[in-house]
């Protein structure tokens, strides 16, 4: 397993670009419709937990809504934004070298900034590489939530991964200093940290 992960990291470093086209390796990007979803939602949560989760301001009106699950079947939706001052959503794929090489940086950001109202959500779409995803996440000791992609995220597709957006505590997608709402490509810890410090 270590040899496999070393090969992945070496491959990622050799790549001269910092992002992958969504059509890489012959894979086409597509949203997951409700009809083709095989993921089960966590139905074992108590009513008290659900009421606590829905404790959002009465005037809460996020820019977009979504409902999905993480890899353990725990449900997530847009109400998570109200729990944090800043949420980073990183759209990635397990076949994308720059995406994989960036994951340890994102985990470090998650650990270093979690005490300041910051969180990371990783979102991936490829459904037939779950064993690869397992190995990637285990190697990076990822603790931040990894969610399954749904068509509700289609508005953020750029044709490349990784693509990253930031959402404030009111659920509004933040326009960055570049004038864009998304960052295309992988960045190192220091570059992400500079952006986060500016937004917190």
N, C-alpha and C positions, 0 to 999 in steps of 0.2 A: 504494500500500500504506500509506503514511504517513497519507493522508487517511482510509482505512478504519479504521486503528487509532485515529486521533484521534477519529473518530466513536464508536467503541466506548467509549473512555475517557470522552468527554463524556456518553454515554448512561449509563454506570455511575455517574458523579457525580450525574446528575439523579435517579437512583432514590432514593426516600425510605426504602427498606427495605434492610437489610444482608444479606438472604438471599432466595433464590428457592424457591418451591414446586417440588417435583420434577415437578409436572404442568405447569409453565410451558410456554408455546408448544405446548400440546397433546401434550407428550412425556410418556409414562408411564415410570416407573422400573421396571426389571426386572433381575434377576440374569442373568448369562451362564452358561448351562448348558454342560457339557462338550460336548454334542451340537452346539450352535450356535457353538462357538468356531472361528474361522477363522484364529486367530493361530498362527503356527508358533513352536515353541520353538527356542532356539539349540542346535543339536546339534553345533556345531563346537568346543565347549569341551573342553579336554584333561582327562584323568582327574585329573591333578595339580591343575588349577584346581578341580575339583569337590571333591576331598579337602580342599583349603585352605578352600573355602567352608563345608564341613561341620564345621569346627573349632569346635564349640560345646561348652559344658560338658556332662558326662555327665548331670547332673541337670536339664538345660534342659527346662522344661515351660511353654511360653508359653500364654497364655489362649486363643489361637485360632491356627489354621493357615490358610495360603493358598498358592496357587501361581498366578502370573500372569507376564506378560511386559511389558517396557517397549515403547516405540514402535519400538525397533530389534530386538525379538524376544529380548532378553536376559531370562533367567528370574530371577524373584525369589520368595522364600518367606519364611516367618516366621523363618528363621535370621538374617535381616538384623538383627533386634532385638539379637542378641548382640554385634553389632559396634559398637554405640553405647550410650551411657548414656541417651540420650533420642531417640526417634523421633516426629516429628510426622507424622500421616497426615491430609492435607487432601483431602476428597472434594469435587470441584468439577465443573462442567459448562461447556462453551464457550458455551452460550446464556445463561448467568447473569451479568448485569452485575457484581454484587458479587464473584462468584468471579474474574472476569477482572481487575477493578481491584485485587484483593488479591494477585495473583500476583507483581508486583514486590516487594511487602513480604515475601512468603515467600522469594523469591530472596535478598533482602538478609539475612534471618535465616539462611538456609542458609550464605551466605558469612561472615557475622560470627561464627556460633557453631560452625562445622564443626570448628574446632580444639579445641573443648571437649567432644567426644563427642556432638554433636548432628547430626541429619540430618532432612530433609524428604522425604516421599513424597507426590506428587500422584497422585490416583486419579480417573479419569473414566470414565463409562459410555456416553455417547452415541457411537455408532459411525459415524454418517453425516455428521459434521462435521470430518473429518480435516484438510481444507484450512484450516478456521477454527482448529483447534488448532495447526496449523503456524504460522500467522500470529501467533497469540496468544503462543506460546512463543518465537518468533523476536523479537518486539517487546520482550519482557521479558528476553531473553537468558537463558533458564532453563537452569540446569545441574543442578538437583536431579532425581532420577528421576521420570518421569511414567509411571504404570502403568495398564494396562487393568483395569477393574472385573471382578470375578468374584462369583458368588453367595456365596462365603465371606465377603464383606464385608456381606452383607445385615443382619447383626445390628446394624450401626451406622447403618442408615438411619433418618432422623428425619422424612423427608418434605420436608426443606429442604436446599439447598446454598447456600453451603459449610457442611459439617459437619466438624469437626476433632477428632481424638482424639490422645492422647499415650500412648506405650508405653515402658516402661522396658527396661533391658538384659536383664532376665530374661523379657521378653515379656509383662509384665503391663500391662493397660490401667489407666492412672492415674485415680483419682477426684480431681477438682479441688476447690479450696476451696469451690466452689459446691455441692458434693455430687453434681455430675453428672460423667459420664465423657466428655461431648462438649461442644464449644462450637459453637453454631449461629449462623451469620452471620459476616460478614467483620469483622476487626479491623485496626487500623493497627499499624505496626511497634512503636510504644512499648507498646501493650497486649499484643501477643504477647511482646515482650521481657520484660515484667514476669512473665508466666506462666512463660516458659522459665527465667529467672533463679531463680525460686522452685523449679522442679523439678530443675534441675541440681545 
